[in-house]
Amino acid sequence: MNQNTEPPVDVEEAIARIDSRGAKIQREQLERTLSQLQQDGELTADQQLAVEKLSERLVDRLLAVPRATLQDAARSADDERIETAISLFE
């Protein structure tokens, strides 16, 4: 439990921050990758869609554990663990 004077941590806000950071990184890397692939030759619409879906699945899988950890910490009112998870994604 949080023993300092800070307000309790909002887990939904923390998850939203993690998702936002993941989405930002995904967009940046997707643009970079598509640009590189297009320099090597024209990508078909299906190929571009496959790369986009791959990037979405990777980010979703990578963030699944932090989301679940935050939800578990919220159920057990473990503010310290929540704050630690948030700090990893700032």
Distance bins in CASP14 RR format, pairs under 12 A and 6 or more apart:
PFRMAT RR
TARGET T0000
AUTHOR 0000-0000-0000
RMODE 2
METHOD distances of the structure
MODEL  1
1 8 0 0 0 0 1 0 0 0 0 0 0
1 9 0 0 0 0 0 1 0 0 0 0 0
1 73 0 0 0 0 0 1 0 0 0 0 0
1 76 0 0 0 0 1 0 0 0 0 0 0
1 77 1 0 1 0 0 0 0 0 0 0 0
1 78 1 0 0 1 0 0 0 0 0 0 0
1 79 1 0 1 0 0 0 0 0 0 0 0
1 80 1 0 0 1 0 0 0 0 0 0 0
1 81 0 0 0 0 0 1 0 0 0 0 0
1 82 0 0 0 0 0 1 0 0 0 0 0
1 83 0 0 0 0 0 1 0 0 0 0 0
2 8 1 0 0 1 0 0 0 0 0 0 0
2 9 1 0 0 1 0 0 0 0 0 0 0
2 73 0 0 0 0 0 1 0 0 0 0 0
2 77 0 0 0 0 1 0 0 0 0 0 0
2 78 0 0 0 0 1 0 0 0 0 0 0
2 79 1 1 0 0 0 0 0 0 0 0 0
2 80 1 0 0 1 0 0 0 0 0 0 0
2 81 0 0 0 0 0 1 0 0 0 0 0
2 82 0 0 0 0 1 0 0 0 0 0 0
2 83 1 0 0 1 0 0 0 0 0 0 0
2 84 0 0 0 0 0 1 0 0 0 0 0
3 79 0 0 0 0 1 0 0 0 0 0 0
3 80 0 0 0 0 1 0 0 0 0 0 0
3 83 0 0 0 0 0 1 0 0 0 0 0
4 79 0 0 0 0 1 0 0 0 0 0 0
4 80 0 0 0 0 0 1 0 0 0 0 0
4 83 0 0 0 0 1 0 0 0 0 0 0
6 79 0 0 0 0 1 0 0 0 0 0 0
6 80 0 0 0 0 0 1 0 0 0 0 0
6 82 0 0 0 0 0 1 0 0 0 0 0
6 83 0 0 0 0 1 0 0 0 0 0 0
6 86 0 0 0 0 0 1 0 0 0 0 0
7 13 0 0 0 0 0 1 0 0 0 0 0
7 79 0 0 0 0 1 0 0 0 0 0 0
7 83 0 0 0 0 0 1 0 0 0 0 0
8 14 0 0 0 0 0 1 0 0 0 0 0
8 73 0 0 0 0 0 1 0 0 0 0 0
8 74 0 0 0 0 1 0 0 0 0 0 0
8 77 0 0 0 0 1 0 0 0 0 0 0
8 78 0 0 0 0 0 1 0 0 0 0 0
8 79 1 0 0 1 0 0 0 0 0 0 0
8 80 0 0 0 0 0 1 0 0 0 0 0
8 82 0 0 0 0 1 0 0 0 0 0 0
8 83 0 0 0 0 0 1 0 0 0 0 0
9 15 0 0 0 0 0 1 0 0 0 0 0
9 17 0 0 0 0 0 1 0 0 0 0 0
9 70 0 0 0 0 1 0 0 0 0 0 0
9 73 0 0 0 0 1 0 0 0 0 0 0
9 74 0 0 0 0 1 0 0 0 0 0 0
9 77 0 0 0 0 1 0 0 0 0 0 0
9 78 0 0 0 0 1 0 0 0 0 0 0
9 79 1 0 1 0 0 0 0 0 0 0 0
9 80 0 0 0 0 1 0 0 0 0 0 0
9 81 0 0 0 0 1 0 0 0 0 0 0
9 82 1 0 1 0 0 0 0 0 0 0 0
9 83 1 0 1 0 0 0 0 0 0 0 0
9 84 0 0 0 0 0 1 0 0 0 0 0
9 85 0 0 0 0 1 0 0 0 0 0 0
9 86 1 0 0 1 0 0 0 0 0 0 0
9 87 0 0 0 0 0 1 0 0 0 0 0
10 16 0 0 0 0 1 0 0 0 0 0 0
10 17 0 0 0 0 1 0 0 0 0 0 0
10 70 0 0 0 0 0 1 0 0 0 0 0
10 74 0 0 0 0 1 0 0 0 0 0 0
10 79 0 0 0 0 0 1 0 0 0 0 0
10 82 0 0 0 0 1 0 0 0 0 0 0
10 83 0 0 0 0 0 1 0 0 0 0 0
10 86 0 0 0 0 1 0 0 0 0 0 0
11 17 0 0 0 0 0 1 0 0 0 0 0
11 18 0 0 0 0 0 1 0 0 0 0 0
11 66 0 0 0 0 0 1 0 0 0 0 0
11 67 0 0 0 0 1 0 0 0 0 0 0
11 68 0 0 0 0 0 1 0 0 0 0 0
11 69 0 0 0 0 0 1 0 0 0 0 0
11 70 1 0 1 0 0 0 0 0 0 0 0
11 71 1 0 0 1 0 0 0 0 0 0 0
11 72 0 0 0 0 1 0 0 0 0 0 0
11 73 1 0 0 1 0 0 0 0 0 0 0
11 74 1 1 0 0 0 0 0 0 0 0 0
11 75 0 0 0 0 1 0 0 0 0 0 0
11 76 0 0 0 0 0 1 0 0 0 0 0
11 77 0 0 0 0 0 1 0 0 0 0 0
11 78 0 0 0 0 0 1 0 0 0 0 0
11 79 0 0 0 0 1 0 0 0 0 0 0
11 81 0 0 0 0 0 1 0 0 0 0 0
11 82 1 0 0 1 0 0 0 0 0 0 0
11 83 0 0 0 0 0 1 0 0 0 0 0
11 85 0 0 0 0 1 0 0 0 0 0 0
11 86 0 0 0 0 1 0 0 0 0 0 0
12 18 0 0 0 0 0 1 0 0 0 0 0
12 19 0 0 0 0 0 1 0 0 0 0 0
12 67 0 0 0 0 0 1 0 0 0 0 0
12 70 0 0 0 0 1 0 0 0 0 0 0
12 71 0 0 0 0 1 0 0 0 0 0 0
12 74 0 0 0 0 1 0 0 0 0 0 0
12 82 0 0 0 0 0 1 0 0 0 0 0
12 86 0 0 0 0 0 1 0 0 0 0 0
13 19 0 0 0 0 0 1 0 0 0 0 0
13 20 0 0 0 0 0 1 0 0 0 0 0
13 70 0 0 0 0 0 1 0 0 0 0 0
13 74 0 0 0 0 0 1 0 0 0 0 0
13 82 0 0 0 0 0 1 0 0 0 0 0
13 83 0 0 0 0 0 1 0 0 0 0 0
13 85 0 0 0 0 0 1 0 0 0 0 0
13 86 0 0 0 0 1 0 0 0 0 0 0
13 89 0 0 0 0 0 1 0 0 0 0 0
14 20 0 0 0 0 0 1 0 0 0 0 0
14 21 0 0 0 0 0 1 0 0 0 0 0
14 63 0 0 0 0 0 1 0 0 0 0 0
14 66 0 0 0 0 1 0 0 0 0 0 0
14 67 0 0 0 0 1 0 0 0 0 0 0
14 69 0 0 0 0 0 1 0 0 0 0 0
14 70 1 0 1 0 0 0 0 0 0 0 0
14 71 0 0 0 0 1 0 0 0 0 0 0
14 73 0 0 0 0 1 0 0 0 0 0 0
14 74 0 0 0 0 1 0 0 0 0 0 0
14 79 0 0 0 0 0 1 0 0 0 0 0
14 81 0 0 0 0 0 1 0 0 0 0 0
14 82 1 0 0 1 0 0 0 0 0 0 0
14 83 0 0 0 0 1 0 0 0 0 0 0
14 84 0 0 0 0 0 1 0 0 0 0 0
14 85 1 0 0 1 0 0 0 0 0 0 0
14 86 1 0 1 0 0 0 0 0 0 0 0
14 87 0 0 0 0 0 1 0 0 0 0 0
14 88 0 0 0 0 0 1 0 0 0 0 0
14 89 0 0 0 0 1 0 0 0 0 0 0
14 90 0 0 0 0 0 1 0 0 0 0 0
15 21 0 0 0 0 0 1 0 0 0 0 0
15 22 0 0 0 0 0 1 0 0 0 0 0
15 63 0 0 0 0 1 0 0 0 0 0 0
15 64 0 0 0 0 0 1 0 0 0 0 0
15 66 0 0 0 0 1 0 0 0 0 0 0
15 67 1 0 1 0 0 0 0 0 0 0 0
15 68 0 0 0 0 1 0 0 0 0 0 0
15 69 0 0 0 0 0 1 0 0 0 0 0
15 70 1 0 1 0 0 0 0 0 0 0 0
15 71 1 0 0 1 0 0 0 0 0 0 0
15 72 0 0 0 0 0 1 0 0 0 0 0
15 73 0 0 0 0 0 1 0 0 0 0 0
15 74 0 0 0 0 1 0 0 0 0 0 0
15 82 0 0 0 0 1 0 0 0 0 0 0
15 85 0 0 0 0 1 0 0 0 0 0 0
15 86 0 0 0 0 1 0 0 0 0 0 0
15 89 0 0 0 0 1 0 0 0 0 0 0
16 22 0 0 0 0 0 1 0 0 0 0 0
16 23 0 0 0 0 0 1 0 0 0 0 0
16 63 0 0 0 0 0 1 0 0 0 0 0
16 67 0 0 0 0 0 1 0 0 0 0 0
16 70 0 0 0 0 0 1 0 0 0 0 0
16 86 0 0 0 0 0 1 0 0 0 0 0
16 89 0 0 0 0 0 1 0 0 0 0 0
17 23 0 0 0 0 0 1 0 0 0 0 0
17 24 0 0 0 0 0 1 0 0 0 0 0
17 63 0 0 0 0 0 1 0 0 0 0 0
17 66 0 0 0 0 0 1 0 0 0 0 0
17 67 0 0 0 0 0 1 0 0 0 0 0
17 70 0 0 0 0 1 0 0 0 0 0 0
17 82 0 0 0 0 0 1 0 0 0 0 0
17 83 0 0 0 0 0 1 0 0 0 0 0
17 85 0 0 0 0 1 0 0 0 0 0 0
17 86 1 0 0 1 0 0 0 0 0 0 0
17 87 0 0 0 0 0 1 0 0 0 0 0
17 88 0 0 0 0 0 1 0 0 0 0 0
17 89 1 0 1 0 0 0 0 0 0 0 0
17 90 1 0 0 1 0 0 0 0 0 0 0
18 24 0 0 0 0 0 1 0 0 0 0 0
18 25 0 0 0 0 0 1 0 0 0 0 0
18 59 0 0 0 0 0 1 0 0 0 0 0
18 60 0 0 0 0 0 1 0 0 0 0 0
18 62 0 0 0 0 0 1 0 0 0 0 0
18 63 1 0 1 0 0 0 0 0 0 0 0
18 64 0 0 0 0 0 1 0 0 0 0 0
18 65 0 0 0 0 0 1 0 0 0 0 0
18 66 1 0 1 0 0 0 0 0 0 0 0
18 67 1 0 0 1 0 0 0 0 0 0 0
18 68 0 0 0 0 0 1 0 0 0 0 0
18 69 0 0 0 0 0 1 0 0 0 0 0
18 70 1 0 0 1 0 0 0 0 0 0 0
18 71 0 0 0 0 0 1 0 0 0 0 0
18 82 0 0 0 0 0 1 0 0 0 0 0
18 85 1 0 0 1 0 0 0 0 0 0 0
18 86 1 0 0 1 0 0 0 0 0 0 0
18 87 0 0 0 0 0 1 0 0 0 0 0
18 88 0 0 0 0 1 0 0 0 0 0 0
18 89 1 0 1 0 0 0 0 0 0 0 0
18 90 0 0 0 0 1 0 0 0 0 0 0
19 25 0 0 0 0 0 1 0 0 0 0 0
19 26 0 0 0 0 0 1 0 0 0 0 0
19 56 0 0 0 0 0 1 0 0 0 0 0
19 59 0 0 0 0 1 0 0 0 0 0 0
19 60 0 0 0 0 1 0 0 0 0 0 0
19 62 0 0 0 0 0 1 0 0 0 0 0
19 63 1 0 0 1 0 0 0 0 0 0 0
19 64 0 0 0 0 0 1 0 0 0 0 0
19 66 0 0 0 0 1 0 0 0 0 0 0
19 67 1 0 0 1 0 0 0 0 0 0 0
19 70 0 0 0 0 0 1 0 0 0 0 0
19 89 0 0 0 0 1 0 0 0 0 0 0
20 26 0 0 0 0 0 1 0 0 0 0 0
20 27 0 0 0 0 0 1 0 0 0 0 0
20 59 0 0 0 0 0 1 0 0 0 0 0
20 63 0 0 0 0 0 1 0 0 0 0 0
20 89 0 0 0 0 1 0 0 0 0 0 0
20 90 0 0 0 0 0 1 0 0 0 0 0
21 27 0 0 0 0 0 1 0 0 0 0 0
21 28 0 0 0 0 0 1 0 0 0 0 0
21 59 0 0 0 0 1 0 0 0 0 0 0
21 62 0 0 0 0 0 1 0 0 0 0 0
21 63 0 0 0 0 1 0 0 0 0 0 0
21 66 0 0 0 0 0 1 0 0 0 0 0
21 85 0 0 0 0 0 1 0 0 0 0 0
21 86 0 0 0 0 0 1 0 0 0 0 0
21 88 0 0 0 0 1 0 0 0 0 0 0
21 89 1 0 1 0 0 0 0 0 0 0 0
21 90 0 0 0 0 1 0 0 0 0 0 0
22 28 0 0 0 0 1 0 0 0 0 0 0
22 29 0 0 0 0 1 0 0 0 0 0 0
22 30 0 0 0 0 0 1 0 0 0 0 0
22 55 0 0 0 0 0 1 0 0 0 0 0
22 56 0 0 0 0 0 1 0 0 0 0 0
22 58 0 0 0 0 0 1 0 0 0 0 0
22 59 1 0 1 0 0 0 0 0 0 0 0
22 60 0 0 0 0 1 0 0 0 0 0 0
22 61 0 0 0 0 0 1 0 0 0 0 0
22 62 0 0 0 0 1 0 0 0 0 0 0
22 63 1 0 0 1 0 0 0 0 0 0 0
22 64 0 0 0 0 0 1 0 0 0 0 0
22 66 0 0 0 0 0 1 0 0 0 0 0
22 67 0 0 0 0 0 1 0 0 0 0 0
22 89 0 0 0 0 1 0 0 0 0 0 0
23 29 0 0 0 0 0 1 0 0 0 0 0
23 30 0 0 0 0 0 1 0 0 0 0 0
23 55 0 0 0 0 0 1 0 0 0 0 0
23 56 0 0 0 0 1 0 0 0 0 0 0
23 59 1 0 0 1 0 0 0 0 0 0 0
23 60 0 0 0 0 0 1 0 0 0 0 0
23 62 0 0 0 0 0 1 0 0 0 0 0
23 63 0 0 0 0 1 0 0 0 0 0 0
23 89 0 0 0 0 0 1 0 0 0 0 0
24 30 0 0 0 0 0 1 0 0 0 0 0
24 31 0 0 0 0 0 1 0 0 0 0 0
24 59 0 0 0 0 1 0 0 0 0 0 0
24 89 0 0 0 0 0 1 0 0 0 0 0
25 31 0 0 0 0 0 1 0 0 0 0 0
25 32 0 0 0 0 0 1 0 0 0 0 0
25 55 0 0 0 0 1 0 0 0 0 0 0
25 56 0 0 0 0 0 1 0 0 0 0 0
25 58 0 0 0 0 0 1 0 0 0 0 0
25 59 1 0 0 1 0 0 0 0 0 0 0
25 62 0 0 0 0 1 0 0 0 0 0 0
25 63 0 0 0 0 0 1 0 0 0 0 0
25 89 0 0 0 0 0 1 0 0 0 0 0
26 32 0 0 0 0 0 1 0 0 0 0 0
26 33 0 0 0 0 0 1 0 0 0 0 0
26 34 0 0 0 0 0 1 0 0 0 0 0
26 51 0 0 0 0 0 1 0 0 0 0 0
26 52 0 0 0 0 1 0 0 0 0 0 0
26 53 0 0 0 0 0 1 0 0 0 0 0
26 54 0 0 0 0 0 1 0 0 0 0 0
26 55 1 0 1 0 0 0 0 0 0 0 0
26 56 1 0 0 1 0 0 0 0 0 0 0
26 57 0 0 0 0 0 1 0 0 0 0 0
26 58 1 0 0 1 0 0 0 0 0 0 0
26 59 1 0 1 0 0 0 0 0 0 0 0
26 60 0 0 0 0 1 0 0 0 0 0 0
26 61 0 0 0 0 0 1 0 0 0 0 0
26 62 0 0 0 0 1 0 0 0 0 0 0
26 63 0 0 0 0 1 0 0 0 0 0 0
27 33 0 0 0 0 0 1 0 0 0 0 0
27 34 0 0 0 0 0 1 0 0 0 0 0
27 52 0 0 0 0 0 1 0 0 0 0 0
27 55 0 0 0 0 1 0 0 0 0 0 0
27 56 0 0 0 0 0 1 0 0 0 0 0
27 59 0 0 0 0 1 0 0 0 0 0 0
28 34 0 0 0 0 0 1 0 0 0 0 0
28 35 0 0 0 0 0 1 0 0 0 0 0
28 55 0 0 0 0 0 1 0 0 0 0 0
28 59 0 0 0 0 0 1 0 0 0 0 0
29 35 0 0 0 0 0 1 0 0 0 0 0
29 36 0 0 0 0 0 1 0 0 0 0 0
29 51 0 0 0 0 0 1 0 0 0 0 0
29 52 0 0 0 0 0 1 0 0 0 0 0
29 54 0 0 0 0 0 1 0 0 0 0 0
29 55 1 0 0 1 0 0 0 0 0 0 0
29 56 0 0 0 0 0 1 0 0 0 0 0
29 58 0 0 0 0 1 0 0 0 0 0 0
29 59 0 0 0 0 1 0 0 0 0 0 0
29 62 0 0 0 0 0 1 0 0 0 0 0
30 36 0 0 0 0 0 1 0 0 0 0 0
30 37 0 0 0 0 0 1 0 0 0 0 0
30 48 0 0 0 0 1 0 0 0 0 0 0
30 49 0 0 0 0 0 1 0 0 0 0 0
30 50 0 0 0 0 0 1 0 0 0 0 0
30 51 1 0 0 1 0 0 0 0 0 0 0
30 52 1 0 0 1 0 0 0 0 0 0 0
30 53 0 0 0 0 0 1 0 0 0 0 0
30 54 0 0 0 0 1 0 0 0 0 0 0
30 55 1 0 1 0 0 0 0 0 0 0 0
30 56 0 0 0 0 1 0 0 0 0 0 0
30 58 0 0 0 0 0 1 0 0 0 0 0
30 59 0 0 0 0 1 0 0 0 0 0 0
31 37 0 0 0 0 0 1 0 0 0 0 0
31 38 0 0 0 0 0 1 0 0 0 0 0
31 48 0 0 0 0 0 1 0 0 0 0 0
31 51 0 0 0 0 0 1 0 0 0 0 0
31 52 0 0 0 0 0 1 0 0 0 0 0
31 55 0 0 0 0 1 0 0 0 0 0 0
32 38 0 0 0 0 0 1 0 0 0 0 0
32 39 0 0 0 0 0 1 0 0 0 0 0
32 51 0 0 0 0 0 1 0 0 0 0 0
32 55 0 0 0 0 0 1 0 0 0 0 0
33 39 0 0 0 0 0 1 0 0 0 0 0
33 40 0 0 0 0 0 1 0 0 0 0 0
33 43 0 0 0 0 0 1 0 0 0 0 0
33 47 0 0 0 0 0 1 0 0 0 0 0
33 48 0 0 0 0 0 1 0 0 0 0 0
33 50 0 0 0 0 0 1 0 0 0 0 0
33 51 1 0 0 1 0 0 0 0 0 0 0
33 52 0 0 0 0 1 0 0 0 0 0 0
33 54 0 0 0 0 1 0 0 0 0 0 0
33 55 1 0 0 1 0 0 0 0 0 0 0
33 58 0 0 0 0 0 1 0 0 0 0 0
34 40 0 0 0 0 0 1 0 0 0 0 0
34 41 0 0 0 0 0 1 0 0 0 0 0
34 42 0 0 0 0 0 1 0 0 0 0 0
34 43 1 0 0 1 0 0 0 0 0 0 0
34 45 0 0 0 0 0 1 0 0 0 0 0
34 47 0 0 0 0 1 0 0 0 0 0 0
34 48 1 0 0 1 0 0 0 0 0 0 0
34 49 0 0 0 0 0 1 0 0 0 0 0
34 50 0 0 0 0 0 1 0 0 0 0 0
34 51 1 0 0 1 0 0 0 0 0 0 0
34 52 0 0 0 0 1 0 0 0 0 0 0
34 54 0 0 0 0 0 1 0 0 0 0 0
34 55 0 0 0 0 1 0 0 0 0 0 0
35 41 0 0 0 0 0 1 0 0 0 0 0
35 43 0 0 0 0 0 1 0 0 0 0 0
35 48 0 0 0 0 0 1 0 0 0 0 0
35 51 0 0 0 0 0 1 0 0 0 0 0
36 43 0 0 0 0 0 1 0 0 0 0 0
36 51 0 0 0 0 0 1 0 0 0 0 0
37 43 1 0 1 0 0 0 0 0 0 0 0
37 44 0 0 0 0 0 1 0 0 0 0 0
37 47 1 0 0 1 0 0 0 0 0 0 0
37 48 0 0 0 0 1 0 0 0 0 0 0
37 50 0 0 0 0 0 1 0 0 0 0 0
37 51 1 0 0 1 0 0 0 0 0 0 0
37 52 0 0 0 0 0 1 0 0 0 0 0
37 54 0 0 0 0 0 1 0 0 0 0 0
38 44 0 0 0 0 0 1 0 0 0 0 0
38 47 0 0 0 0 1 0 0 0 0 0 0
38 48 0 0 0 0 1 0 0 0 0 0 0
38 51 0 0 0 0 0 1 0 0 0 0 0
40 47 0 0 0 0 0 1 0 0 0 0 0
41 47 0 0 0 0 0 1 0 0 0 0 0
41 48 0 0 0 0 0 1 0 0 0 0 0
42 48 0 0 0 0 1 0 0 0 0 0 0
43 49 0 0 0 0 1 0 0 0 0 0 0
43 50 0 0 0 0 1 0 0 0 0 0 0
43 51 1 0 0 1 0 0 0 0 0 0 0
43 52 0 0 0 0 0 1 0 0 0 0 0
44 50 0 0 0 0 1 0 0 0 0 0 0
44 51 0 0 0 0 0 1 0 0 0 0 0
45 51 0 0 0 0 0 1 0 0 0 0 0
45 52 0 0 0 0 0 1 0 0 0 0 0
46 52 0 0 0 0 0 1 0 0 0 0 0
46 53 0 0 0 0 0 1 0 0 0 0 0
47 53 0 0 0 0 0 1 0 0 0 0 0
47 54 0 0 0 0 0 1 0 0 0 0 0
48 54 0 0 0 0 0 1 0 0 0 0 0
48 55 0 0 0 0 0 1 0 0 0 0 0
49 55 0 0 0 0 0 1 0 0 0 0 0
49 56 0 0 0 0 0 1 0 0 0 0 0
50 56 0 0 0 0 0 1 0 0 0 0 0
50 57 0 0 0 0 0 1 0 0 0 0 0
51 57 0 0 0 0 0 1 0 0 0 0 0
51 58 0 0 0 0 0 1 0 0 0 0 0
52 58 0 0 0 0 0 1 0 0 0 0 0
52 59 0 0 0 0 0 1 0 0 0 0 0
53 59 0 0 0 0 0 1 0 0 0 0 0
53 60 0 0 0 0 0 1 0 0 0 0 0
54 60 0 0 0 0 0 1 0 0 0 0 0
54 61 0 0 0 0 0 1 0 0 0 0 0
55 61 0 0 0 0 0 1 0 0 0 0 0
55 62 0 0 0 0 0 1 0 0 0 0 0
56 62 0 0 0 0 0 1 0 0 0 0 0
56 63 0 0 0 0 0 1 0 0 0 0 0
57 63 0 0 0 0 0 1 0 0 0 0 0
57 64 0 0 0 0 0 1 0 0 0 0 0
58 64 0 0 0 0 0 1 0 0 0 0 0
59 66 0 0 0 0 0 1 0 0 0 0 0
59 67 0 0 0 0 0 1 0 0 0 0 0
60 66 0 0 0 0 0 1 0 0 0 0 0
60 67 0 0 0 0 1 0 0 0 0 0 0
61 67 0 0 0 0 0 1 0 0 0 0 0
61 68 0 0 0 0 0 1 0 0 0 0 0
62 89 0 0 0 0 0 1 0 0 0 0 0
63 69 0 0 0 0 0 1 0 0 0 0 0
63 70 0 0 0 0 0 1 0 0 0 0 0
63 85 0 0 0 0 0 1 0 0 0 0 0
63 88 0 0 0 0 0 1 0 0 0 0 0
63 89 0 0 0 0 1 0 0 0 0 0 0
64 70 0 0 0 0 0 1 0 0 0 0 0
64 71 0 0 0 0 0 1 0 0 0 0 0
65 71 0 0 0 0 0 1 0 0 0 0 0
65 72 0 0 0 0 0 1 0 0 0 0 0
65 85 0 0 0 0 1 0 0 0 0 0 0
65 88 0 0 0 0 0 1 0 0 0 0 0
66 72 0 0 0 0 0 1 0 0 0 0 0
66 73 0 0 0 0 0 1 0 0 0 0 0
66 81 0 0 0 0 0 1 0 0 0 0 0
66 82 0 0 0 0 0 1 0 0 0 0 0
66 84 0 0 0 0 0 1 0 0 0 0 0
66 85 1 0 1 0 0 0 0 0 0 0 0
66 86 0 0 0 0 1 0 0 0 0 0 0
66 87 0 0 0 0 0 1 0 0 0 0 0
66 88 1 0 0 1 0 0 0 0 0 0 0
66 89 1 0 0 1 0 0 0 0 0 0 0
67 73 0 0 0 0 0 1 0 0 0 0 0
67 74 0 0 0 0 0 1 0 0 0 0 0
67 82 0 0 0 0 0 1 0 0 0 0 0
67 85 0 0 0 0 1 0 0 0 0 0 0
67 89 0 0 0 0 0 1 0 0 0 0 0
68 74 0 0 0 0 0 1 0 0 0 0 0
68 75 0 0 0 0 0 1 0 0 0 0 0
68 85 0 0 0 0 0 1 0 0 0 0 0
69 75 0 0 0 0 0 1 0 0 0 0 0
69 76 0 0 0 0 0 1 0 0 0 0 0
69 78 0 0 0 0 1 0 0 0 0 0 0
69 81 1 0 0 1 0 0 0 0 0 0 0
69 82 0 0 0 0 1 0 0 0 0 0 0
69 84 0 0 0 0 1 0 0 0 0 0 0
69 85 1 0 1 0 0 0 0 0 0 0 0
69 86 0 0 0 0 0 1 0 0 0 0 0
69 88 0 0 0 0 0 1 0 0 0 0 0
69 89 0 0 0 0 0 1 0 0 0 0 0
70 76 0 0 0 0 0 1 0 0 0 0 0
70 78 0 0 0 0 1 0 0 0 0 0 0
70 79 0 0 0 0 0 1 0 0 0 0 0
70 81 0 0 0 0 1 0 0 0 0 0 0
70 82 1 0 1 0 0 0 0 0 0 0 0
70 83 0 0 0 0 0 1 0 0 0 0 0
70 84 0 0 0 0 0 1 0 0 0 0 0
70 85 1 0 1 0 0 0 0 0 0 0 0
70 86 0 0 0 0 1 0 0 0 0 0 0
70 88 0 0 0 0 0 1 0 0 0 0 0
70 89 0 0 0 0 0 1 0 0 0 0 0
71 78 0 0 0 0 0 1 0 0 0 0 0
71 81 0 0 0 0 0 1 0 0 0 0 0
71 82 0 0 0 0 1 0 0 0 0 0 0
71 85 0 0 0 0 0 1 0 0 0 0 0
72 78 0 0 0 0 1 0 0 0 0 0 0
72 81 0 0 0 0 1 0 0 0 0 0 0
72 82 0 0 0 0 1 0 0 0 0 0 0
72 85 0 0 0 0 0 1 0 0 0 0 0
73 79 1 0 0 1 0 0 0 0 0 0 0
73 80 0 0 0 0 1 0 0 0 0 0 0
73 81 1 0 1 0 0 0 0 0 0 0 0
73 82 1 0 1 0 0 0 0 0 0 0 0
73 83 0 0 0 0 1 0 0 0 0 0 0
73 84 0 0 0 0 1 0 0 0 0 0 0
73 85 1 0 0 1 0 0 0 0 0 0 0
73 86 0 0 0 0 0 1 0 0 0 0 0
74 81 0 0 0 0 1 0 0 0 0 0 0
74 82 1 0 0 1 0 0 0 0 0 0 0
74 83 0 0 0 0 0 1 0 0 0 0 0
74 85 0 0 0 0 0 1 0 0 0 0 0
74 86 0 0 0 0 0 1 0 0 0 0 0
75 81 0 0 0 0 0 1 0 0 0 0 0
75 82 0 0 0 0 0 1 0 0 0 0 0
76 82 0 0 0 0 1 0 0 0 0 0 0
78 84 0 0 0 0 1 0 0 0 0 0 0
78 85 0 0 0 0 1 0 0 0 0 0 0
79 85 0 0 0 0 0 1 0 0 0 0 0
79 86 0 0 0 0 0 1 0 0 0 0 0
80 86 0 0 0 0 0 1 0 0 0 0 0
80 87 0 0 0 0 0 1 0 0 0 0 0
81 87 0 0 0 0 0 1 0 0 0 0 0
81 88 0 0 0 0 0 1 0 0 0 0 0
82 88 0 0 0 0 0 1 0 0 0 0 0
82 89 0 0 0 0 0 1 0 0 0 0 0
83 89 0 0 0 0 0 1 0 0 0 0 0
83 90 0 0 0 0 0 1 0 0 0 0 0
84 90 0 0 0 0 0 1 0 0 0 0 0
END
